Amino acid sequence: MMYTNETLEEIKLLNQFNLSSASIGIKVHSQEASEEAVAAAKRLFDKGLTDHVDGGYLTDLGLEAASHAQSLVRLLAA
């Protein structure tokens, strides 16, 4: 499977979520964030991984995806 820049941007956003608390979300400000990050946030929402188009909170599926993404980054950093 080939990884696109879009996929990598989505993974970057998933890695910003704090998995220790479901009540902590993220906000992707269109005025401050890159166009790529804003688009990635929308794609995560469209895929049902977050509850808002600009970030928000992880859904159950998003929590699973973020957990896998963060685990992969930890493994690769070791």
Z-matrix of the N, CA and C atoms (Angstrom, degrees):
N
C 1 1.455
C 2 1.526 1 108.99
N 3 1.283 2 115.77 1 130.58
C 4 1.462 3 121.60 2 177.49
C 5 1.531 4 109.49 3 -85.40
N 6 1.325 5 115.73 4 138.99
C 7 1.453 6 120.76 5 177.10
C 8 1.512 7 108.43 6 -98.54
N 9 1.315 8 115.28 7 130.91
C 10 1.457 9 120.90 8 178.59
C 11 1.531 10 108.92 9 -96.87
N 12 1.303 11 115.67 10 166.27
C 13 1.462 12 120.23 11 174.51
C 14 1.526 13 110.50 12 -60.41
N 15 1.334 14 116.03 13 -33.67
C 16 1.458 15 120.60 14 179.24
C 17 1.529 16 110.55 15 -63.59
N 18 1.330 17 116.68 16 -44.41
C 19 1.464 18 120.93 17 178.98
C 20 1.521 19 110.36 18 -62.77
N 21 1.312 20 117.00 19 -43.06
C 22 1.464 21 120.46 20 179.67
C 23 1.525 22 111.71 21 -63.74
N 24 1.316 23 117.42 22 -37.60
C 25 1.470 24 120.87 23 177.09
C 26 1.521 25 110.45 24 -65.16
N 27 1.324 26 117.63 25 -38.61
C 28 1.458 27 121.16 26 177.52
C 29 1.527 28 110.32 27 -64.82
N 30 1.320 29 116.79 28 -42.10
C 31 1.471 30 120.95 29 178.23
C 32 1.528 31 109.95 30 -63.20
N 33 1.321 32 117.12 31 -40.98
C 34 1.471 33 120.24 32 177.62
C 35 1.526 34 110.85 33 -58.13
N 36 1.326 35 116.47 34 -43.52
C 37 1.462 36 119.23 35 179.61
C 38 1.526 37 111.12 36 -67.24
N 39 1.320 38 117.61 37 -42.54
C 40 1.460 39 120.47 38 178.88
C 41 1.527 40 110.80 39 -59.75
N 42 1.306 41 117.23 40 -30.54
C 43 1.462 42 121.34 41 179.71
C 44 1.526 43 112.63 42 -77.23
N 45 1.308 44 118.16 43 -9.51
C 46 1.465 45 120.97 44 178.27
C 47 1.528 46 112.72 45 -86.41
N 48 1.328 47 116.78 46 -14.19
C 49 1.459 48 119.58 47 -179.01
C 50 1.525 49 110.49 48 -75.23
N 51 1.324 50 115.46 49 140.05
C 52 1.459 51 122.49 50 176.25
C 53 1.529 52 106.90 51 -88.12
N 54 1.318 53 116.57 52 111.01
C 55 1.455 54 120.96 53 -175.93
C 56 1.530 55 113.05 54 -81.48
N 57 1.323 56 117.88 55 -5.87
C 58 1.463 57 120.09 56 -179.28
C 59 1.522 58 112.08 57 -77.03
N 60 1.333 59 117.84 58 -14.41
C 61 1.456 60 120.70 59 179.47
C 62 1.526 61 109.98 60 -147.89
N 63 1.325 62 115.19 61 125.19
C 64 1.468 63 119.92 62 178.78
C 65 1.522 64 111.73 63 -70.84
N 66 1.327 65 117.10 64 -13.33
C 67 1.460 66 120.23 65 -178.22
C 68 1.525 67 113.22 66 -90.88
N 69 1.333 68 116.45 67 8.12
C 70 1.459 69 120.65 68 177.29
C 71 1.522 70 108.26 69 -111.13
N 72 1.315 71 116.09 70 116.91
C 73 1.464 72 120.75 71 179.00
C 74 1.518 73 110.23 72 -112.36
N 75 1.314 74 114.55 73 -169.02
C 76 1.468 75 120.01 74 174.90
C 77 1.525 76 108.29 75 -129.89
N 78 1.301 77 115.59 76 159.44
C 79 1.459 78 122.61 77 177.44
C 80 1.519 79 107.25 78 -129.73
N 81 1.316 80 116.73 79 123.10
C 82 1.462 81 122.29 80 177.80
C 83 1.530 82 106.63 81 -99.71
N 84 1.314 83 115.62 82 101.85
C 85 1.467 84 121.02 83 -178.15
C 86 1.519 85 110.08 84 -78.93
N 87 1.313 86 116.36 85 121.17
C 88 1.464 87 119.82 86 -177.52
C 89 1.522 88 112.55 87 -64.19
N 90 1.337 89 117.69 88 -23.89
C 91 1.460 90 120.39 89 178.99
C 92 1.521 91 111.88 90 -78.74
N 93 1.333 92 117.41 91 -26.19
C 94 1.458 93 121.19 92 -174.20
C 95 1.520 94 114.16 93 -109.05
N 96 1.323 95 116.89 94 -30.93
C 97 1.472 96 120.99 95 -176.41
C 98 1.525 97 110.63 96 -84.02
N 99 1.310 98 114.59 97 159.46
C 100 1.461 99 119.20 98 176.94
C 101 1.528 100 110.09 99 -68.84
N 102 1.310 101 115.93 100 158.49
C 103 1.468 102 120.66 101 176.84
C 104 1.527 103 110.42 102 -58.78
N 105 1.329 104 116.32 103 -35.82
C 106 1.469 105 120.83 104 -179.81
C 107 1.528 106 111.19 105 -65.10
N 108 1.327 107 116.82 106 -40.77
C 109 1.465 108 121.02 107 179.70
C 110 1.526 109 110.96 108 -68.16
N 111 1.311 110 117.20 109 -40.97
C 112 1.464 111 121.58 110 178.11
C 113 1.530 112 109.83 111 -62.13
N 114 1.322 113 116.61 112 -44.81
C 115 1.465 114 120.83 113 178.96
C 116 1.523 115 111.11 114 -65.46
N 117 1.328 116 117.40 115 -39.01
C 118 1.464 117 121.32 116 178.57
C 119 1.526 118 110.15 117 -63.75
N 120 1.325 119 117.73 118 -41.54
C 121 1.467 120 121.16 119 178.45
C 122 1.523 121 110.38 120 -60.49
N 123 1.315 122 117.11 121 -41.36
C 124 1.469 123 120.55 122 178.33
C 125 1.524 124 110.78 123 -64.93
N 126 1.325 125 117.35 124 -41.78
C 127 1.468 126 119.86 125 179.49
C 128 1.524 127 111.46 126 -64.75
N 129 1.334 128 117.34 127 -39.70
C 130 1.458 129 119.96 128 176.99
C 131 1.526 130 110.60 129 -61.59
N 132 1.324 131 116.39 130 -40.00
C 133 1.470 132 120.86 131 176.23
C 134 1.527 133 110.36 132 -64.53
N 135 1.320 134 116.93 133 -46.68
C 136 1.468 135 121.35 134 -179.65
C 137 1.525 136 112.13 135 -60.64
N 138 1.333 137 116.38 136 -30.71
C 139 1.471 138 121.48 137 179.32
C 140 1.526 139 112.43 138 -84.67
N 141 1.322 140 116.72 139 -2.76
C 142 1.455 141 120.62 140 178.82
C 143 1.515 142 114.25 141 81.10
N 144 1.332 143 117.40 142 21.13
C 145 1.462 144 120.81 143 -179.21
C 146 1.522 145 112.67 144 -92.06
N 147 1.323 146 117.30 145 -22.65
C 148 1.467 147 122.01 146 176.64
C 149 1.521 148 108.66 147 -129.58
N 150 1.331 149 115.62 148 164.28
C 151 1.458 150 119.16 149 -176.86
C 152 1.525 151 114.25 150 -98.62
N 153 1.324 152 117.64 151 -1.38
C 154 1.465 153 121.48 152 177.09
C 155 1.529 154 109.90 153 -138.88
N 156 1.294 155 115.39 154 149.35
C 157 1.461 156 120.97 155 -177.39
C 158 1.529 157 112.17 156 -64.71
N 159 1.333 158 117.24 157 -24.73
C 160 1.466 159 121.03 158 -178.90
C 161 1.523 160 112.06 159 -105.88
N 162 1.315 161 116.72 160 27.16
C 163 1.467 162 120.80 161 178.80
C 164 1.504 163 110.68 162 117.70
N 165 1.321 164 115.78 163 -100.51
C 166 1.454 165 119.67 164 179.62
C 167 1.518 166 111.95 165 76.69
N 168 1.319 167 114.93 166 -137.99
C 169 1.457 168 121.87 167 -177.01
C 170 1.519 169 110.13 168 -112.10
N 171 1.312 170 115.32 169 155.46
C 172 1.458 171 120.41 170 177.47
C 173 1.527 172 110.11 171 -74.83
N 174 1.311 173 116.02 172 140.80
C 175 1.455 174 121.30 173 169.17
C 176 1.528 175 106.90 174 -80.37
N 177 1.321 176 117.22 175 178.49
C 178 1.466 177 119.70 176 176.80
C 179 1.526 178 110.57 177 -59.03
N 180 1.330 179 116.23 178 -43.08
C 181 1.461 180 120.45 179 178.05
C 182 1.528 181 110.52 180 -65.67
N 183 1.312 182 117.09 181 -39.81
C 184 1.451 183 121.30 182 178.15
C 185 1.512 184 112.31 183 -64.75
N 186 1.330 185 116.38 184 -37.27
C 187 1.461 186 120.56 185 177.31
C 188 1.525 187 110.43 186 -62.47
N 189 1.307 188 116.39 187 -41.48
C 190 1.465 189 120.20 188 177.68
C 191 1.529 190 110.78 189 -64.67
N 192 1.334 191 116.38 190 -44.69
C 193 1.466 192 120.74 191 -179.62
C 194 1.526 193 111.09 192 -63.70
N 195 1.334 194 116.71 193 -44.76
C 196 1.469 195 120.41 194 -179.89
C 197 1.525 196 110.85 195 -64.70
N 198 1.305 197 116.91 196 -37.65
C 199 1.455 198 120.61 197 178.46
C 200 1.530 199 110.79 198 -62.52
N 201 1.324 200 116.37 199 -44.52
C 202 1.464 201 120.31 200 177.91
C 203 1.535 202 111.04 201 -65.31
N 204 1.324 203 116.63 202 -43.56
C 205 1.467 204 121.01 203 -178.98
C 206 1.531 205 110.14 204 -61.29
N 207 1.321 206 116.30 205 -45.28
C 208 1.457 207 119.99 206 -177.28
C 209 1.532 208 111.13 207 -70.32
N 210 1.315 209 116.72 208 -34.75
C 211 1.470 210 120.31 209 176.31
C 212 1.528 211 110.37 210 -64.25
N 213 1.310 212 116.73 211 -42.58
C 214 1.463 213 120.94 212 179.09
C 215 1.514 214 111.39 213 -61.71
N 216 1.310 215 117.18 214 -44.68
C 217 1.460 216 120.48 215 179.60
C 218 1.527 217 110.59 216 -62.77
N 219 1.341 218 117.42 217 -41.23
C 220 1.470 219 119.92 218 178.01
C 221 1.523 220 110.78 219 -62.88
N 222 1.330 221 117.52 220 -42.38
C 223 1.462 222 121.13 221 179.62
C 224 1.521 223 111.88 222 -63.78
N 225 1.313 224 116.61 223 -41.54
C 226 1.463 225 120.57 224 -178.57
C 227 1.529 226 112.20 225 -71.99
N 228 1.327 227 116.43 226 -26.49
C 229 1.465 228 120.52 227 -179.40
C 230 1.530 229 111.76 228 -80.79
N 231 1.308 230 116.43 229 -13.84
C 232 1.482 231 119.87 230 -177.28
C 233 1.509 232 111.63 231 -72.95
